[in-house]
Amino acid sequence: MKFIVTISQDEDGMYIADCPSIPGCVSQGRTKDEAIQNIRDAIVECLEVRSERGIPLTFF
């Protein structure tokens, strides 16, 4: 599966990564690359939890 991820930088310089199609799936990193890797891990975890609980995997 491929997901759209948005990345922004907060006022402290941290990169915030969000996967809008999976509610609550957000991560961060000190660098853009770290944020991307962290959101990849978060997506896997979010999908596993949603599957275990019988929640639809994505919002869209």
Protein Blocks (a to p, Z undefined) as FASTA:
>chain_A
ZZdddddddfkopacdddfklghiacddfbfklmmmmmmmmmmmmmmmmmmnopafbfZZ
